Amino acid sequence: MEEKTGTRPHRLMMINRSALSIGGIRDVVSFDENQVILDTDMGLLTMKGKDLHVSRLTLEKGEVDVDGTVDSLVYSSNDSYRKSGESLFNRLFR
C-alpha cells in the first residue's frame, strides 16, 4: 500500500555524508550544531552529526540544505508535533 504524501514530493540527496539537500519540508522543529529536526511530508526527520549548519532554507518551496558531518538520519511519527501546532519560528517570533 502506498503512503499518501503531501503536495510536494519528499526527496533526500546526500553527498559524501557532508552535504544534504532535502525537499518536502513543512517546518524546522529545531536545530543546533549536533542535531537538526525537520517536519517533512513523510514524518519527523532527525539528523545527528557534527558541525551541522543549515546553509539554505526555503519553506515556501519546502527545501533545505544542510552541511556538516552526518552520523545518522532517523524518521519518526510527526503526529504529536503537529498536534502541538507550534513551530520553532513561531516560538521565536512571538
VEXVEXMI-700506 format. One record per residue: residue in one letter; residue number from 1; x, y, z of N, C-alpha, C, CB in turn. Coordinates in steps of 0.02 Angstrom, whole numbers. Each point is the difference from the previous one (the first is absolute). Last residue first. Glycine has a CB too. Layout:
N
<"a",NUM,<X,Y,Z>,<X,Y,Z>,<X,Y,Z>,<X,Y,Z>>
...
# end
This chain:
94
<"r",94,<367,1774,940>,<-63,19,33>,<0,72,15>,<-10,-112,49>>
<"f",93,<176,-47,-169>,<-25,66,-21>,<-68,16,29>,<65,-13,-104>>
<"l",92,<55,-196,150>,<52,52,1>,<-28,69,-12>,<80,-84,-41>>
<"r",91,<-220,-110,29>,<20,12,69>,<52,56,4>,<-24,-120,27>>
<"n",90,<-47,49,-240>,<-57,32,35>,<19,16,72>,<-81,-62,-74>>
<"f",89,<235,-59,-54>,<-2,71,-21>,<-59,36,32>,<54,-31,-108>>
<"l",88,<-29,-202,147>,<56,36,29>,<-4,74,-17>,<71,-103,-8>>
<"s",87,<-304,-20,2>,<66,-12,-28>,<53,40,37>,<-52,-23,-111>>
<"e",86,<-204,-82,167>,<43,58,9>,<70,-16,-25>,<-69,39,98>>
<"g",85,<-131,-189,-76>,<-16,56,-44>,<46,60,6>,<-114,-38,7>>
<"s",84,<64,-197,96>,<21,57,41>,<-9,65,-39>,<83,-72,60>>
<"k",83,<-126,-134,-167>,<-53,17,48>,<19,59,43>,<-34,-119,1>>
<"r",82,<192,29,-153>,<-53,36,-36>,<-57,20,47>,<29,-63,-104>>
<"y",81,<147,-70,190>,<25,67,-18>,<-55,40,-33>,<116,-45,-13>>
<"s",80,<-160,-181,61>,<1,40,62>,<25,71,-14>,<18,-104,67>>
<"d",79,<-18,-49,-251>,<-68,14,25>,<0,44,62>,<-35,-109,-47>>
<"n",78,<215,11,-104>,<-4,71,15>,<-69,19,28>,<84,22,-90>>
<"s",77,<93,-254,75>,<-66,28,-9>,<0,74,18>,<-52,-112,24>>
<"s",76,<283,16,-108>,<-47,-19,52>,<-68,33,-14>,<94,-14,85>>
<"y",75,<178,-39,-195>,<-68,23,-8>,<-42,-25,58>,<12,1,-126>>
<"v",74,<266,49,87>,<-53,-42,28>,<-67,33,-12>,<79,-46,88>>
<"l",73,<207,48,-144>,<-64,28,-23>,<-54,-47,25>,<51,56,-104>>
<"s",72,<233,-3,164>,<-61,-41,-5>,<-58,42,-25>,<41,-74,92>>
<"d",71,<190,151,-89>,<10,-65,31>,<-62,-44,-7>,<80,52,80>>
<"v",70,<43,174,-211>,<-63,-34,18>,<16,-69,27>,<-64,65,-88>>
<"t",69,<195,183,59>,<11,-72,0>,<-63,-34,26>,<125,15,17>>
<"g",68,<-134,223,-152>,<31,-25,61>,<10,-75,-6>,<-54,92,69>>
<"d",67,<-135,92,-183>,<70,-19,-7>,<26,-23,67>,<16,83,-94>>
<"v",66,<-270,-47,-42>,<38,-5,63>,<70,-23,-17>,<-105,-26,67>>
<"d",65,<-139,135,-185>,<67,-28,-11>,<37,2,66>,<2,36,-122>>
<"v",64,<-279,-28,32>,<53,18,47>,<64,-35,-21>,<-84,16,93>>
<"e",63,<-198,44,-176>,<68,-25,-12>,<48,24,53>,<-24,-3,-122>>
<"g",62,<-221,55,55>,<8,-61,39>,<68,-32,-9>,<-120,-17,-9>>
<"k",61,<18,230,-77>,<10,-55,-46>,<8,-67,36>,<54,80,-79>>
<"e",60,<-88,111,209>,<-50,8,-52>,<4,-57,-51>,<4,124,16>>
<"l",59,<159,-101,157>,<-61,-34,21>,<-55,6,-52>,<31,22,118>>
<"t",58,<239,-11,-118>,<-54,31,-37>,<-64,-37,17>,<78,37,-94>>
<"l",57,<202,-16,166>,<-66,-20,23>,<-52,40,-39>,<44,-30,115>>
<"r",56,<242,-36,-96>,<-55,29,-39>,<-65,-27,25>,<74,12,-102>>
<"s",55,<128,-64,216>,<28,50,-46>,<-53,34,-43>,<104,-67,-2>>
<"v",54,<-71,-62,248>,<-53,9,-50>,<23,55,-47>,<-93,-39,79>>
<"h",53,<247,-130,74>,<-15,69,-16>,<-54,2,-54>,<117,37,32>>
<"l",52,<40,-208,153>,<-56,6,-47>,<-19,74,-7>,<-41,-116,31>>
<"d",51,<226,-16,96>,<7,63,-38>,<-56,7,-53>,<125,-5,19>>
<"k",50,<-129,-233,62>,<45,50,28>,<4,59,-47>,<67,-90,58>>
<"g",49,<-275,-99,-12>,<67,3,-27>,<42,52,35>,<-45,-37,-109>>
<"k",48,<-228,-67,55>,<50,10,52>,<68,-1,-33>,<-73,-54,88>>
<"m",47,<-207,87,-152>,<68,-9,-25>,<47,13,58>,<-31,35,-118>>
<"t",46,<-245,-96,77>,<52,22,47>,<68,-17,-29>,<-78,-16,99>>
<"l",45,<-193,48,-182>,<66,-24,-20>,<50,30,48>,<-34,-11,-122>>
<"l",44,<-249,-43,112>,<55,40,27>,<66,-32,-21>,<-70,38,98>>
<"g",43,<-132,-82,-265>,<10,-8,72>,<56,46,24>,<-39,-118,-6>>
<"m",42,<-40,113,-222>,<4,-72,16>,<11,-12,75>,<46,-19,-114>>
<"d",41,<-55,237,11>,<-62,-31,-23>,<-1,-74,18>,<-7,83,-93>>
<"t",40,<157,72,249>,<-5,-13,-72>,<-67,-30,-16>,<124,-17,-7>>
<"d",39,<23,158,206>,<-65,-29,-12>,<-7,-7,-75>,<-51,51,106>>
<"l",38,<287,-45,44>,<-43,30,-51>,<-67,-37,-2>,<102,34,-67>>
<"i",37,<142,8,221>,<-63,-36,-3>,<-47,37,-47>,<14,-45,118>>
<"v",36,<266,20,-48>,<-50,38,-37>,<-63,-43,-4>,<89,64,-68>>
<"q",35,<167,-52,214>,<-64,-31,-17>,<-45,49,-37>,<11,-76,100>>
<"n",34,<214,128,-19>,<2,-72,5>,<-64,-36,-22>,<79,17,92>>
<"e",33,<-40,227,-85>,<57,-27,-37>,<4,-76,2>,<60,105,25>>
<"d",32,<-301,3,-7>,<62,24,29>,<57,-36,-36>,<-55,23,115>>
<"f",31,<-240,9,-124>,<66,-14,-30>,<54,29,45>,<-49,1,-116>>
<"s",30,<-243,-66,81>,<56,26,39>,<65,-14,-38>,<-63,-16,109>>
<"v",29,<-156,4,-214>,<-19,-7,70>,<54,28,45>,<-68,-102,-28>>
<"v",28,<-13,156,-230>,<60,-16,38>,<-21,-1,73>,<79,54,-86>>
<"d",27,<-241,-106,-138>,<20,46,53>,<67,-23,29>,<-120,27,26>>
<"r",26,<18,-128,-223>,<-55,43,21>,<22,53,50>,<-77,-95,-19>>
<"i",25,<197,-56,-193>,<5,24,69>,<-61,43,15>,<127,-4,-3>>
<"g",24,<-43,-114,-206>,<-59,-24,34>,<-1,18,74>,<-4,-93,-81>>
<"g",23,<242,66,-38>,<-62,31,-23>,<-59,-31,36>,<51,24,-112>>
<"i",22,<238,4,138>,<-61,-34,18>,<-60,40,-26>,<55,-51,102>>
<"s",21,<232,9,-107>,<-52,42,-30>,<-65,-38,10>,<80,53,-87>>
<"l",20,<189,-60,196>,<-67,-27,-11>,<-44,52,-32>,<13,-75,98>>
<"a",19,<264,6,-38>,<-46,50,-29>,<-66,-34,-15>,<96,65,-50>>
<"s",18,<85,-186,149>,<17,68,22>,<-45,54,-29>,<116,-40,9>>
<"r",17,<-94,-211,-50>,<-18,11,70>,<15,70,24>,<21,-120,20>>
<"n",16,<-1,49,-255>,<57,-14,44>,<-13,14,74>,<72,26,-97>>
<"i",15,<-268,49,-40>,<64,-9,-34>,<55,-7,53>,<-40,67,-101>>
<"m",14,<-250,-90,73>,<59,11,42>,<63,-16,-39>,<-67,-27,104>>
<"m",13,<-218,78,-126>,<61,-15,-36>,<59,18,44>,<-57,20,-112>>
<"l",12,<-230,-59,113>,<59,11,42>,<61,-21,-41>,<-66,-19,108>>
<"r",11,<-223,81,-128>,<62,-27,-27>,<57,18,47>,<-43,11,-119>>
<"h",10,<-247,-7,78>,<54,0,50>,<61,-31,-32>,<-82,-8,97>>
<"p",9,<-130,148,-216>,<34,-64,9>,<56,6,52>,<-27,-31,-120>>
<"r",8,<-201,180,127>,<67,-1,-28>,<32,-68,9>,<12,122,26>>
<"t",7,<-232,-76,53>,<-1,25,-68>,<69,-1,-32>,<-97,72,32>>
<"g",6,<57,-249,161>,<-27,67,-9>,<3,21,-72>,<34,28,116>>
<"t",5,<-55,-291,-61>,<46,55,15>,<-35,66,-9>,<98,-70,-35>>
<"k",4,<-158,-209,84>,<-22,63,-29>,<48,56,21>,<-121,-39,0>>
<"e",3,<179,-229,-34>,<-14,51,50>,<-18,66,-33>,<78,-57,81>>
<"e",2,<-115,-203,-175>,<40,61,-7>,<-21,51,52>,<14,-22,-123>>
<"m",1,<-21,-257,120>,<-42,59,0>,<44,62,0>,<-92,-62,61>>
# end
